[in-house]
Amino acid sequence: MTEIEITKGLSYLGIAYGKEYTKIEVQQHYDFLKEYSYETFIMATKSIIKNSKFLPKISEILEEC
């Protein structure tokens, strides 16, 4: 997955939870999530939004992927 795709996915999460990610946060997420496909990442974010009231930590996104 590319950094641009991570940014898109985090924007999707951000809209759902009222969060704007900084460049440093995007880079940190990218470092941990780059091995996953964009489709896997988006499916994980949709599942998290559906099932969690709170903004997920990186470890929770990784678990969902």
PDBQT receptor file of N, H, CA, C and O in Angstrom, charges set to zero:
ATOM      1  N   MET A   1       0.852  -1.168   0.000  1.00  0.00    +0.000 N 
ATOM      2  CA  MET A   1       0.000   0.000   0.000  1.00  0.00    +0.000 C 
ATOM      3  C   MET A   1       0.900   1.234   0.000  1.00  0.00    +0.000 C 
ATOM      4  O   MET A   1       1.979   1.233   0.592  1.00  0.00    +0.000 OA
ATOM      5  N   THR A   2       0.443   2.262  -0.662  1.00  0.00    +0.000 N 
ATOM      6  H   THR A   2      -0.433   2.262  -1.143  1.00  0.00    +0.000 HD
ATOM      7  CA  THR A   2       1.217   3.499  -0.740  1.00  0.00    +0.000 C 
ATOM      8  C   THR A   2       0.838   4.456   0.385  1.00  0.00    +0.000 C 
ATOM      9  O   THR A   2      -0.181   4.281   1.052  1.00  0.00    +0.000 OA
ATOM     10  N   GLU A   3       1.668   5.457   0.579  1.00  0.00    +0.000 N 
ATOM     11  H   GLU A   3       2.496   5.599   0.037  1.00  0.00    +0.000 HD
ATOM     12  CA  GLU A   3       1.383   6.460   1.607  1.00  0.00    +0.000 C 
ATOM     13  C   GLU A   3       0.125   7.259   1.251  1.00  0.00    +0.000 C 
ATOM     14  O   GLU A   3      -0.614   7.684   2.139  1.00  0.00    +0.000 OA
ATOM     15  N   ILE A   4      -0.112   7.459  -0.033  1.00  0.00    +0.000 N 
ATOM     16  H   ILE A   4       0.488   7.113  -0.755  1.00  0.00    +0.000 HD
ATOM     17  CA  ILE A   4      -1.326   8.167  -0.472  1.00  0.00    +0.000 C 
ATOM     18  C   ILE A   4      -2.563   7.350  -0.096  1.00  0.00    +0.000 C 
ATOM     19  O   ILE A   4      -3.562   7.910   0.353  1.00  0.00    +0.000 OA
ATOM     20  N   GLU A   5      -2.499   6.034  -0.279  1.00  0.00    +0.000 N 
ATOM     21  H   GLU A   5      -1.687   5.579  -0.644  1.00  0.00    +0.000 HD
ATOM     22  CA  GLU A   5      -3.631   5.176   0.092  1.00  0.00    +0.000 C 
ATOM     23  C   GLU A   5      -3.848   5.178   1.597  1.00  0.00    +0.000 C 
ATOM     24  O   GLU A   5      -4.990   5.164   2.055  1.00  0.00    +0.000 OA
ATOM     25  N   ILE A   6      -2.771   5.195   2.373  1.00  0.00    +0.000 N 
ATOM     26  H   ILE A   6      -1.843   5.207   2.001  1.00  0.00    +0.000 HD
ATOM     27  CA  ILE A   6      -2.895   5.290   3.833  1.00  0.00    +0.000 C 
ATOM     28  C   ILE A   6      -3.598   6.598   4.195  1.00  0.00    +0.000 C 
ATOM     29  O   ILE A   6      -4.484   6.622   5.050  1.00  0.00    +0.000 OA
ATOM     30  N   THR A   7      -3.196   7.678   3.539  1.00  0.00    +0.000 N 
ATOM     31  H   THR A   7      -2.476   7.659   2.845  1.00  0.00    +0.000 HD
ATOM     32  CA  THR A   7      -3.800   8.981   3.801  1.00  0.00    +0.000 C 
ATOM     33  C   THR A   7      -5.300   8.956   3.510  1.00  0.00    +0.000 C 
ATOM     34  O   THR A   7      -6.093   9.499   4.280  1.00  0.00    +0.000 OA
ATOM     35  N   LYS A   8      -5.686   8.327   2.403  1.00  0.00    +0.000 N 
ATOM     36  H   LYS A   8      -5.042   7.886   1.778  1.00  0.00    +0.000 HD
ATOM     37  CA  LYS A   8      -7.109   8.212   2.059  1.00  0.00    +0.000 C 
ATOM     38  C   LYS A   8      -7.865   7.417   3.132  1.00  0.00    +0.000 C 
ATOM     39  O   LYS A   8      -8.940   7.822   3.575  1.00  0.00    +0.000 OA
ATOM     40  N   GLY A   9      -7.295   6.296   3.536  1.00  0.00    +0.000 N 
ATOM     41  H   GLY A   9      -6.422   5.967   3.177  1.00  0.00    +0.000 HD
ATOM     42  CA  GLY A   9      -7.938   5.462   4.552  1.00  0.00    +0.000 C 
ATOM     43  C   GLY A   9      -8.048   6.160   5.894  1.00  0.00    +0.000 C 
ATOM     44  O   GLY A   9      -9.060   6.037   6.584  1.00  0.00    +0.000 OA
ATOM     45  N   LEU A  10      -7.008   6.894   6.265  1.00  0.00    +0.000 N 
ATOM     46  H   LEU A  10      -6.186   6.994   5.705  1.00  0.00    +0.000 HD
ATOM     47  CA  LEU A  10      -7.052   7.622   7.541  1.00  0.00    +0.000 C 
ATOM     48  C   LEU A  10      -8.044   8.783   7.464  1.00  0.00    +0.000 C 
ATOM     49  O   LEU A  10      -8.669   9.133   8.465  1.00  0.00    +0.000 OA
ATOM     50  N   SER A  11      -8.187   9.370   6.294  1.00  0.00    +0.000 N 
ATOM     51  H   SER A  11      -7.679   9.085   5.481  1.00  0.00    +0.000 HD
ATOM     52  CA  SER A  11      -9.207  10.412   6.121  1.00  0.00    +0.000 C 
ATOM     53  C   SER A  11     -10.599   9.822   6.327  1.00  0.00    +0.000 C 
ATOM     54  O   SER A  11     -11.469  10.444   6.938  1.00  0.00    +0.000 OA
ATOM     55  N   TYR A  12     -10.790   8.623   5.811  1.00  0.00    +0.000 N 
ATOM     56  H   TYR A  12     -10.083   8.118   5.315  1.00  0.00    +0.000 HD
ATOM     57  CA  TYR A  12     -12.060   7.899   5.984  1.00  0.00    +0.000 C 
ATOM     58  C   TYR A  12     -12.340   7.688   7.477  1.00  0.00    +0.000 C 
ATOM     59  O   TYR A  12     -13.452   7.931   7.946  1.00  0.00    +0.000 OA
ATOM     60  N   LEU A  13     -11.323   7.235   8.216  1.00  0.00    +0.000 N 
ATOM     61  H   LEU A  13     -10.420   7.037   7.836  1.00  0.00    +0.000 HD
ATOM     62  CA  LEU A  13     -11.468   7.067   9.664  1.00  0.00    +0.000 C 
ATOM     63  C   LEU A  13     -11.685   8.415  10.344  1.00  0.00    +0.000 C 
ATOM     64  O   LEU A  13     -12.531   8.553  11.227  1.00  0.00    +0.000 OA
ATOM     65  N   GLY A  14     -10.912   9.397   9.918  1.00  0.00    +0.000 N 
ATOM     66  H   GLY A  14     -10.225   9.286   9.200  1.00  0.00    +0.000 HD
ATOM     67  CA  GLY A  14     -10.992  10.719  10.528  1.00  0.00    +0.000 C 
ATOM     68  C   GLY A  14     -12.371  11.339  10.421  1.00  0.00    +0.000 C 
ATOM     69  O   GLY A  14     -12.846  11.969  11.366  1.00  0.00    +0.000 OA
ATOM     70  N   ILE A  15     -13.007  11.168   9.295  1.00  0.00    +0.000 N 
ATOM     71  H   ILE A  15     -12.620  10.656   8.527  1.00  0.00    +0.000 HD
ATOM     72  CA  ILE A  15     -14.364  11.696   9.113  1.00  0.00    +0.000 C 
ATOM     73  C   ILE A  15     -15.319  11.026  10.088  1.00  0.00    +0.000 C 
ATOM     74  O   ILE A  15     -16.179  11.685  10.672  1.00  0.00    +0.000 OA
ATOM     75  N   ALA A  16     -15.171   9.730  10.264  1.00  0.00    +0.000 N 
ATOM     76  H   ALA A  16     -14.472   9.195   9.789  1.00  0.00    +0.000 HD
ATOM     77  CA  ALA A  16     -16.070   8.980  11.149  1.00  0.00    +0.000 C 
ATOM     78  C   ALA A  16     -15.884   9.358  12.619  1.00  0.00    +0.000 C 
ATOM     79  O   ALA A  16     -16.840   9.339  13.394  1.00  0.00    +0.000 OA
ATOM     80  N   TYR A  17     -14.656   9.699  12.999  1.00  0.00    +0.000 N 
ATOM     81  H   TYR A  17     -13.879   9.714  12.369  1.00  0.00    +0.000 HD
ATOM     82  CA  TYR A  17     -14.359   9.949  14.411  1.00  0.00    +0.000 C 
ATOM     83  C   TYR A  17     -13.995  11.401  14.723  1.00  0.00    +0.000 C 
ATOM     84  O   TYR A  17     -13.602  11.703  15.850  1.00  0.00    +0.000 OA
ATOM     85  N   GLY A  18     -14.116  12.293  13.759  1.00  0.00    +0.000 N 
ATOM     86  H   GLY A  18     -14.435  12.048  12.844  1.00  0.00    +0.000 HD
ATOM     87  CA  GLY A  18     -13.823  13.704  14.003  1.00  0.00    +0.000 C 
ATOM     88  C   GLY A  18     -12.352  13.958  14.297  1.00  0.00    +0.000 C 
ATOM     89  O   GLY A  18     -12.022  14.736  15.192  1.00  0.00    +0.000 OA
ATOM     90  N   LYS A  19     -11.466  13.304  13.546  1.00  0.00    +0.000 N 
ATOM     91  H   LYS A  19     -11.735  12.672  12.819  1.00  0.00    +0.000 HD
ATOM     92  CA  LYS A  19     -10.017  13.405  13.769  1.00  0.00    +0.000 C 
ATOM     93  C   LYS A  19      -9.318  13.815  12.486  1.00  0.00    +0.000 C 
ATOM     94  O   LYS A  19      -9.610  13.276  11.419  1.00  0.00    +0.000 OA
ATOM     95  N   GLU A  20      -8.392  14.769  12.582  1.00  0.00    +0.000 N 
ATOM     96  H   GLU A  20      -8.154  15.206  13.450  1.00  0.00    +0.000 HD
ATOM     97  CA  GLU A  20      -7.530  15.129  11.458  1.00  0.00    +0.000 C 
ATOM     98  C   GLU A  20      -6.139  14.630  11.782  1.00  0.00    +0.000 C 
ATOM     99  O   GLU A  20      -5.567  14.994  12.809  1.00  0.00    +0.000 OA
ATOM    100  N   TYR A  21      -5.592  13.801  10.914  1.00  0.00    +0.000 N 
ATOM    101  H   TYR A  21      -6.056  13.505  10.080  1.00  0.00    +0.000 HD
ATOM    102  CA  TYR A  21      -4.272  13.224  11.133  1.00  0.00    +0.000 C 
ATOM    103  C   TYR A  21      -3.174  14.169  10.651  1.00  0.00    +0.000 C 
ATOM    104  O   TYR A  21      -3.292  14.777   9.588  1.00  0.00    +0.000 OA
ATOM    105  N   THR A  22      -2.104  14.288  11.443  1.00  0.00    +0.000 N 
ATOM    106  H   THR A  22      -2.008  13.794  12.307  1.00  0.00    +0.000 HD
ATOM    107  CA  THR A  22      -0.941  15.080  11.050  1.00  0.00    +0.000 C 
ATOM    108  C   THR A  22      -0.062  14.253  10.116  1.00  0.00    +0.000 C 
ATOM    109  O   THR A  22      -0.249  13.044   9.988  1.00  0.00    +0.000 OA
ATOM    110  N   LYS A  23       0.885  14.902   9.475  1.00  0.00    +0.000 N 
ATOM    111  H   LYS A  23       1.037  15.885   9.579  1.00  0.00    +0.000 HD
ATOM    112  CA  LYS A  23       1.810  14.194   8.589  1.00  0.00    +0.000 C 
ATOM    113  C   LYS A  23       2.608  13.139   9.350  1.00  0.00    +0.000 C 
ATOM    114  O   LYS A  23       2.875  12.059   8.823  1.00  0.00    +0.000 OA
ATOM    115  N   ILE A  24       2.982  13.447  10.568  1.00  0.00    +0.000 N 
ATOM    116  H   ILE A  24       2.766  14.324  10.996  1.00  0.00    +0.000 HD
ATOM    117  CA  ILE A  24       3.744  12.493  11.383  1.00  0.00    +0.000 C 
ATOM    118  C   ILE A  24       2.889  11.276  11.721  1.00  0.00    +0.000 C 
ATOM    119  O   ILE A  24       3.384  10.149  11.695  1.00  0.00    +0.000 OA
ATOM    120  N   GLU A  25       1.625  11.487  12.033  1.00  0.00    +0.000 N 
ATOM    121  H   GLU A  25       1.223  12.403  12.054  1.00  0.00    +0.000 HD
ATOM    122  CA  GLU A  25       0.724  10.370  12.324  1.00  0.00    +0.000 C 
ATOM    123  C   GLU A  25       0.514   9.500  11.086  1.00  0.00    +0.000 C 
ATOM    124  O   GLU A  25       0.487   8.273  11.183  1.00  0.00    +0.000 OA
ATOM    125  N   VAL A  26       0.367  10.129   9.936  1.00  0.00    +0.000 N 
ATOM    126  H   VAL A  26       0.389  11.126   9.857  1.00  0.00    +0.000 HD
ATOM    127  CA  VAL A  26       0.208   9.378   8.686  1.00  0.00    +0.000 C 
ATOM    128  C   VAL A  26       1.453   8.526   8.440  1.00  0.00    +0.000 C 
ATOM    129  O   VAL A  26       1.338   7.353   8.082  1.00  0.00    +0.000 OA
ATOM    130  N   GLN A  27       2.636   9.102   8.626  1.00  0.00    +0.000 N 
ATOM    131  H   GLN A  27       2.729  10.054   8.917  1.00  0.00    +0.000 HD
ATOM    132  CA  GLN A  27       3.876   8.369   8.418  1.00  0.00    +0.000 C 
ATOM    133  C   GLN A  27       3.992   7.194   9.387  1.00  0.00    +0.000 C 
ATOM    134  O   GLN A  27       4.423   6.107   9.003  1.00  0.00    +0.000 OA
ATOM    135  N   GLN A  28       3.613   7.413  10.626  1.00  0.00    +0.000 N 
ATOM    136  H   GLN A  28       3.263   8.296  10.938  1.00  0.00    +0.000 HD
ATOM    137  CA  GLN A  28       3.664   6.339  11.615  1.00  0.00    +0.000 C 
ATOM    138  C   GLN A  28       2.720   5.200  11.240  1.00  0.00    +0.000 C 
ATOM    139  O   GLN A  28       3.098   4.032  11.328  1.00  0.00    +0.000 OA
ATOM    140  N   HIS A  29       1.516   5.521  10.829  1.00  0.00    +0.000 N 
ATOM    141  H   HIS A  29       1.209   6.469  10.757  1.00  0.00    +0.000 HD
ATOM    142  CA  HIS A  29       0.577   4.494  10.385  1.00  0.00    +0.000 C 
ATOM    143  C   HIS A  29       1.129   3.753   9.164  1.00  0.00    +0.000 C 
ATOM    144  O   HIS A  29       1.030   2.530   9.065  1.00  0.00    +0.000 OA
ATOM    145  N   TYR A  30       1.709   4.515   8.243  1.00  0.00    +0.000 N 
ATOM    146  H   TYR A  30       1.790   5.509   8.324  1.00  0.00    +0.000 HD
ATOM    147  CA  TYR A  30       2.289   3.914   7.039  1.00  0.00    +0.000 C 
ATOM    148  C   TYR A  30       3.384   2.911   7.395  1.00  0.00    +0.000 C 
ATOM    149  O   TYR A  30       3.442   1.824   6.821  1.00  0.00    +0.000 OA
ATOM    150  N   ASP A  31       4.245   3.271   8.335  1.00  0.00    +0.000 N 
ATOM    151  H   ASP A  31       4.198   4.154   8.801  1.00  0.00    +0.000 HD
ATOM    152  CA  ASP A  31       5.335   2.383   8.744  1.00  0.00    +0.000 C 
ATOM    153  C   ASP A  31       4.821   1.020   9.205  1.00  0.00    +0.000 C 
ATOM    154  O   ASP A  31       5.461  -0.003   8.961  1.00  0.00    +0.000 OA
ATOM    155  N   PHE A  32       3.680   1.008   9.864  1.00  0.00    +0.000 N 
ATOM    156  H   PHE A  32       3.160   1.839  10.062  1.00  0.00    +0.000 HD
ATOM    157  CA  PHE A  32       3.142  -0.246  10.391  1.00  0.00    +0.000 C 
ATOM    158  C   PHE A  32       2.197  -0.968   9.429  1.00  0.00    +0.000 C 
ATOM    159  O   PHE A  32       2.062  -2.189   9.499  1.00  0.00    +0.000 OA
ATOM    160  N   LEU A  33       1.547  -0.229   8.535  1.00  0.00    +0.000 N 
ATOM    161  H   LEU A  33       1.657   0.763   8.478  1.00  0.00    +0.000 HD
ATOM    162  CA  LEU A  33       0.492  -0.810   7.709  1.00  0.00    +0.000 C 
ATOM    163  C   LEU A  33       0.858  -1.007   6.238  1.00  0.00    +0.000 C 
ATOM    164  O   LEU A  33       0.052  -1.547   5.481  1.00  0.00    +0.000 OA
ATOM    165  N   LYS A  34       2.041  -0.587   5.818  1.00  0.00    +0.000 N 
ATOM    166  H   LYS A  34       2.696  -0.148   6.433  1.00  0.00    +0.000 HD
ATOM    167  CA  LYS A  34       2.392  -0.614   4.398  1.00  0.00    +0.000 C 
ATOM    168  C   LYS A  34       2.399  -2.002   3.784  1.00  0.00    +0.000 C 
ATOM    169  O   LYS A  34       2.270  -2.131   2.567  1.00  0.00    +0.000 OA
ATOM    170  N   GLU A  35       2.543  -3.037   4.586  1.00  0.00    +0.000 N 
ATOM    171  H   GLU A  35       2.647  -2.932   5.575  1.00  0.00    +0.000 HD
ATOM    172  CA  GLU A  35       2.588  -4.398   4.038  1.00  0.00    +0.000 C 
ATOM    173  C   GLU A  35       1.208  -4.930   3.637  1.00  0.00    +0.000 C 
ATOM    174  O   GLU A  35       1.107  -5.932   2.928  1.00  0.00    +0.000 OA
ATOM    175  N   TYR A  36       0.157  -4.260   4.091  1.00  0.00    +0.000 N 
ATOM    176  H   TYR A  36       0.239  -3.447   4.666  1.00  0.00    +0.000 HD
ATOM    177  CA  TYR A  36      -1.200  -4.696   3.770  1.00  0.00    +0.000 C 
ATOM    178  C   TYR A  36      -1.684  -4.046   2.480  1.00  0.00    +0.000 C 
ATOM    179  O   TYR A  36      -1.210  -2.975   2.100  1.00  0.00    +0.000 OA
ATOM    180  N   SER A  37      -2.623  -4.694   1.815  1.00  0.00    +0.000 N 
ATOM    181  H   SER A  37      -3.008  -5.563   2.124  1.00  0.00    +0.000 HD
ATOM    182  CA  SER A  37      -3.211  -4.092   0.612  1.00  0.00    +0.000 C 
ATOM    183  C   SER A  37      -4.183  -2.992   1.017  1.00  0.00    +0.000 C 
ATOM    184  O   SER A  37      -4.687  -2.969   2.140  1.00  0.00    +0.000 OA
ATOM    185  N   TYR A  38      -4.433  -2.091   0.092  1.00  0.00    +0.000 N 
ATOM    186  H   TYR A  38      -4.024  -2.110  -0.820  1.00  0.00    +0.000 HD
ATOM    187  CA  TYR A  38      -5.386  -1.011   0.335  1.00  0.00    +0.000 C 
ATOM    188  C   TYR A  38      -6.771  -1.575   0.634  1.00  0.00    +0.000 C 
ATOM    189  O   TYR A  38      -7.475  -1.071   1.509  1.00  0.00    +0.000 OA
ATOM    190  N   GLU A  39      -7.157  -2.612  -0.088  1.00  0.00    +0.000 N 
ATOM    191  H   GLU A  39      -6.585  -3.021  -0.798  1.00  0.00    +0.000 HD
ATOM    192  CA  GLU A  39      -8.474  -3.222   0.104  1.00  0.00    +0.000 C 
ATOM    193  C   GLU A  39      -8.611  -3.795   1.526  1.00  0.00    +0.000 C 
ATOM    194  O   GLU A  39      -9.647  -3.632   2.170  1.00  0.00    +0.000 OA
ATOM    195  N   THR A  40      -7.570  -4.457   1.997  1.00  0.00    +0.000 N 
ATOM    196  H   THR A  40      -6.728  -4.589   1.474  1.00  0.00    +0.000 HD
ATOM    197  CA  THR A  40      -7.592  -5.010   3.359  1.00  0.00    +0.000 C 
ATOM    198  C   THR A  40      -7.712  -3.892   4.378  1.00  0.00    +0.000 C 
ATOM    199  O   THR A  40      -8.484  -3.994   5.331  1.00  0.00    +0.000 OA
ATOM    200  N   PHE A  41      -6.949  -2.825   4.176  1.00  0.00    +0.000 N 
ATOM    201  H   PHE A  41      -6.322  -2.743   3.401  1.00  0.00    +0.000 HD
ATOM    202  CA  PHE A  41      -6.971  -1.683   5.090  1.00  0.00    +0.000 C 
ATOM    203  C   PHE A  41      -8.354  -1.034   5.133  1.00  0.00    +0.000 C 
ATOM    204  O   PHE A  41      -8.860  -0.730   6.214  1.00  0.00    +0.000 OA
ATOM    205  N   ILE A  42      -8.964  -0.819   3.978  1.00  0.00    +0.000 N 
ATOM    206  H   ILE A  42      -8.553  -1.065   3.100  1.00  0.00    +0.000 HD
ATOM    207  CA  ILE A  42     -10.289  -0.194   3.936  1.00  0.00    +0.000 C 
ATOM    208  C   ILE A  42     -11.341  -1.100   4.572  1.00  0.00    +0.000 C 
ATOM    209  O   ILE A  42     -12.215  -0.621   5.295  1.00  0.00    +0.000 OA
ATOM    210  N   MET A  43     -11.265  -2.394   4.309  1.00  0.00    +0.000 N 
ATOM    211  H   MET A  43     -10.555  -2.783   3.721  1.00  0.00    +0.000 HD
ATOM    212  CA  MET A  43     -12.213  -3.323   4.936  1.00  0.00    +0.000 C 
ATOM    213  C   MET A  43     -12.057  -3.282   6.461  1.00  0.00    +0.000 C 
ATOM    214  O   MET A  43     -13.049  -3.334   7.189  1.00  0.00    +0.000 OA
ATOM    215  N   ALA A  44     -10.826  -3.190   6.938  1.00  0.00    +0.000 N 
ATOM    216  H   ALA A  44     -10.021  -3.148   6.347  1.00  0.00    +0.000 HD
ATOM    217  CA  ALA A  44     -10.571  -3.111   8.370  1.00  0.00    +0.000 C 
ATOM    218  C   ALA A  44     -11.131  -1.815   8.955  1.00  0.00    +0.000 C 
ATOM    219  O   ALA A  44     -11.734  -1.830  10.028  1.00  0.00    +0.000 OA
ATOM    220  N   THR A  45     -10.934  -0.690   8.256  1.00  0.00    +0.000 N 
ATOM    221  H   THR A  45     -10.444  -0.678   7.384  1.00  0.00    +0.000 HD
ATOM    222  CA  THR A  45     -11.448   0.574   8.770  1.00  0.00    +0.000 C 
ATOM    223  C   THR A  45     -12.976   0.577   8.808  1.00  0.00    +0.000 C 
ATOM    224  O   THR A  45     -13.571   1.096   9.753  1.00  0.00    +0.000 OA
ATOM    225  N   LYS A  46     -13.603   0.009   7.805  1.00  0.00    +0.000 N 
ATOM    226  H   LYS A  46     -13.120  -0.413   7.038  1.00  0.00    +0.000 HD
ATOM    227  CA  LYS A  46     -15.070  -0.070   7.799  1.00  0.00    +0.000 C 
ATOM    228  C   LYS A  46     -15.573  -0.924   8.955  1.00  0.00    +0.000 C 
ATOM    229  O   LYS A  46     -16.562  -0.577   9.600  1.00  0.00    +0.000 OA
ATOM    230  N   SER A  47     -14.910  -2.019   9.215  1.00  0.00    +0.000 N 
ATOM    231  H   SER A  47     -14.107  -2.302   8.691  1.00  0.00    +0.000 HD
ATOM    232  CA  SER A  47     -15.294  -2.893  10.324  1.00  0.00    +0.000 C 
ATOM    233  C   SER A  47     -15.125  -2.176  11.665  1.00  0.00    +0.000 C 
ATOM    234  O   SER A  47     -15.978  -2.281  12.547  1.00  0.00    +0.000 OA
ATOM    235  N   ILE A  48     -14.024  -1.452  11.808  1.00  0.00    +0.000 N 
ATOM    236  H   ILE A  48     -13.331  -1.367  11.092  1.00  0.00    +0.000 HD
ATOM    237  CA  ILE A  48     -13.780  -0.708  13.050  1.00  0.00    +0.000 C 
ATOM    238  C   ILE A  48     -14.847   0.361  13.244  1.00  0.00    +0.000 C 
ATOM    239  O   ILE A  48     -15.393   0.500  14.338  1.00  0.00    +0.000 OA
ATOM    240  N   ILE A  49     -15.145   1.110  12.201  1.00  0.00    +0.000 N 
ATOM    241  H   ILE A  49     -14.701   0.997  11.312  1.00  0.00    +0.000 HD
ATOM    242  CA  ILE A  49     -16.165   2.161  12.299  1.00  0.00    +0.000 C 
ATOM    243  C   ILE A  49     -17.513   1.556  12.689  1.00  0.00    +0.000 C 
ATOM    244  O   ILE A  49     -18.252   2.132  13.488  1.00  0.00    +0.000 OA
ATOM    245  N   LYS A  50     -17.819   0.414  12.129  1.00  0.00    +0.000 N 
ATOM    246  H   LYS A  50     -17.219  -0.053  11.480  1.00  0.00    +0.000 HD
ATOM    247  CA  LYS A  50     -19.093  -0.252  12.405  1.00  0.00    +0.000 C 
ATOM    248  C   LYS A  50     -19.174  -0.760  13.844  1.00  0.00    +0.000 C 
ATOM    249  O   LYS A  50     -20.251  -0.767  14.440  1.00  0.00    +0.000 OA
ATOM    250  N   ASN A  51     -18.044  -1.183  14.401  1.00  0.00    +0.000 N 
ATOM    251  H   ASN A  51     -17.169  -1.178  13.916  1.00  0.00    +0.000 HD
ATOM    252  CA  ASN A  51     -18.065  -1.878  15.693  1.00  0.00    +0.000 C 
ATOM    253  C   ASN A  51     -17.464  -1.132  16.877  1.00  0.00    +0.000 C 
ATOM    254  O   ASN A  51     -17.561  -1.606  18.010  1.00  0.00    +0.000 OA
ATOM    255  N   SER A  52     -16.850   0.015  16.646  1.00  0.00    +0.000 N 
ATOM    256  H   SER A  52     -16.772   0.400  15.727  1.00  0.00    +0.000 HD
ATOM    257  CA  SER A  52     -16.176   0.713  17.742  1.00  0.00    +0.000 C 
ATOM    258  C   SER A  52     -16.635   2.162  17.851  1.00  0.00    +0.000 C 
ATOM    259  O   SER A  52     -16.769   2.864  16.849  1.00  0.00    +0.000 OA
ATOM    260  N   LYS A  53     -16.869   2.591  19.069  1.00  0.00    +0.000 N 
ATOM    261  H   LYS A  53     -16.760   2.021  19.884  1.00  0.00    +0.000 HD
ATOM    262  CA  LYS A  53     -17.268   3.974  19.313  1.00  0.00    +0.000 C 
ATOM    263  C   LYS A  53     -16.064   4.904  19.373  1.00  0.00    +0.000 C 
ATOM    264  O   LYS A  53     -16.217   6.124  19.329  1.00  0.00    +0.000 OA
ATOM    265  N   PHE A  54     -14.867   4.331  19.474  1.00  0.00    +0.000 N 
ATOM    266  H   PHE A  54     -14.743   3.339  19.510  1.00  0.00    +0.000 HD
ATOM    267  CA  PHE A  54     -13.669   5.120  19.689  1.00  0.00    +0.000 C 
ATOM    268  C   PHE A  54     -12.664   4.978  18.551  1.00  0.00    +0.000 C 
ATOM    269  O   PHE A  54     -12.576   3.929  17.913  1.00  0.00    +0.000 OA
ATOM    270  N   LEU A  55     -11.911   6.039  18.305  1.00  0.00    +0.000 N 
ATOM    271  H   LEU A  55     -11.982   6.892  18.824  1.00  0.00    +0.000 HD
ATOM    272  CA  LEU A  55     -10.857   6.047  17.301  1.00  0.00    +0.000 C 
ATOM    273  C   LEU A  55      -9.854   4.945  17.614  1.00  0.00    +0.000 C 
ATOM    274  O   LEU A  55      -9.361   4.864  18.739  1.00  0.00    +0.000 OA
ATOM    275  N   PRO A  56      -9.543   4.098  16.641  1.00  0.00    +0.000 N 
ATOM    276  CA  PRO A  56      -8.644   2.974  16.914  1.00  0.00    +0.000 C 
ATOM    277  C   PRO A  56      -7.177   3.381  16.985  1.00  0.00    +0.000 C 
ATOM    278  O   PRO A  56      -6.741   4.334  16.340  1.00  0.00    +0.000 OA
ATOM    279  N   LYS A  57      -6.434   2.632  17.786  1.00  0.00    +0.000 N 
ATOM    280  H   LYS A  57      -6.788   1.857  18.310  1.00  0.00    +0.000 HD
ATOM    281  CA  LYS A  57      -4.983   2.766  17.825  1.00  0.00    +0.000 C 
ATOM    282  C   LYS A  57      -4.426   1.943  16.669  1.00  0.00    +0.000 C 
ATOM    283  O   LYS A  57      -5.134   1.123  16.084  1.00  0.00    +0.000 OA
ATOM    284  N   ILE A  58      -3.170   2.165  16.349  1.00  0.00    +0.000 N 
ATOM    285  H   ILE A  58      -2.596   2.831  16.824  1.00  0.00    +0.000 HD
ATOM    286  CA  ILE A  58      -2.539   1.415  15.252  1.00  0.00    +0.000 C 
ATOM    287  C   ILE A  58      -2.641  -0.080  15.509  1.00  0.00    +0.000 C 
ATOM    288  O   ILE A  58      -2.915  -0.853  14.590  1.00  0.00    +0.000 OA
ATOM    289  N   SER A  59      -2.426  -0.487  16.737  1.00  0.00    +0.000 N 
ATOM    290  H   SER A  59      -2.203   0.141  17.483  1.00  0.00    +0.000 HD
ATOM    291  CA  SER A  59      -2.473  -1.926  17.052  1.00  0.00    +0.000 C 
ATOM    292  C   SER A  59      -3.856  -2.518  16.789  1.00  0.00    +0.000 C 
ATOM    293  O   SER A  59      -3.961  -3.684  16.408  1.00  0.00    +0.000 OA
ATOM    294  N   GLU A  60      -4.909  -1.739  16.983  1.00  0.00    +0.000 N 
ATOM    295  H   GLU A  60      -4.823  -0.792  17.292  1.00  0.00    +0.000 HD
ATOM    296  CA  GLU A  60      -6.261  -2.213  16.725  1.00  0.00    +0.000 C 
ATOM    297  C   GLU A  60      -6.519  -2.334  15.221  1.00  0.00    +0.000 C 
ATOM    298  O   GLU A  60      -7.212  -3.248  14.776  1.00  0.00    +0.000 OA
ATOM    299  N   ILE A  61      -5.963  -1.416  14.453  1.00  0.00    +0.000 N 
ATOM    300  H   ILE A  61      -5.399  -0.673  14.815  1.00  0.00    +0.000 HD
ATOM    301  CA  ILE A  61      -6.092  -1.501  12.997  1.00  0.00    +0.000 C 
ATOM    302  C   ILE A  61      -5.343  -2.717  12.493  1.00  0.00    +0.000 C 
ATOM    303  O   ILE A  61      -5.848  -3.451  11.644  1.00  0.00    +0.000 OA
ATOM    304  N   LEU A  62      -4.136  -2.938  13.013  1.00  0.00    +0.000 N 
ATOM    305  H   LEU A  62      -3.727  -2.342  13.703  1.00  0.00    +0.000 HD
ATOM    306  CA  LEU A  62      -3.336  -4.087  12.628  1.00  0.00    +0.000 C 
ATOM    307  C   LEU A  62      -4.086  -5.395  12.938  1.00  0.00    +0.000 C 
ATOM    308  O   LEU A  62      -4.097  -6.322  12.128  1.00  0.00    +0.000 OA
ATOM    309  N   GLU A  63      -4.695  -5.448  14.097  1.00  0.00    +0.000 N 
ATOM    310  H   GLU A  63      -4.686  -4.695  14.755  1.00  0.00    +0.000 HD
ATOM    311  CA  GLU A  63      -5.451  -6.645  14.503  1.00  0.00    +0.000 C 
ATOM    312  C   GLU A  63      -6.617  -6.888  13.553  1.00  0.00    +0.000 C 
ATOM    313  O   GLU A  63      -6.909  -8.031  13.204  1.00  0.00    +0.000 OA
ATOM    314  N   GLU A  64      -7.271  -5.830  13.141  1.00  0.00    +0.000 N 
ATOM    315  H   GLU A  64      -7.034  -4.901  13.424  1.00  0.00    +0.000 HD
ATOM    316  CA  GLU A  64      -8.415  -5.961  12.236  1.00  0.00    +0.000 C 
ATOM    317  C   GLU A  64      -7.979  -6.351  10.826  1.00  0.00    +0.000 C 
ATOM    318  O   GLU A  64      -8.702  -7.055  10.121  1.00  0.00    +0.000 OA
ATOM    319  N   CYS A  65      -6.790  -5.890  10.417  1.00  0.00    +0.000 N 
ATOM    320  H   CYS A  65      -6.204  -5.318  10.990  1.00  0.00    +0.000 HD
ATOM    321  CA  CYS A  65      -6.273  -6.277   9.099  1.00  0.00    +0.000 C 
ATOM    322  C   CYS A  65      -5.974  -7.748   9.050  1.00  0.00    +0.000 C 
ATOM    323  O   CYS A  65      -5.530  -8.254   8.019  1.00  0.00    +0.000 OA
TER     324      CYS A  65
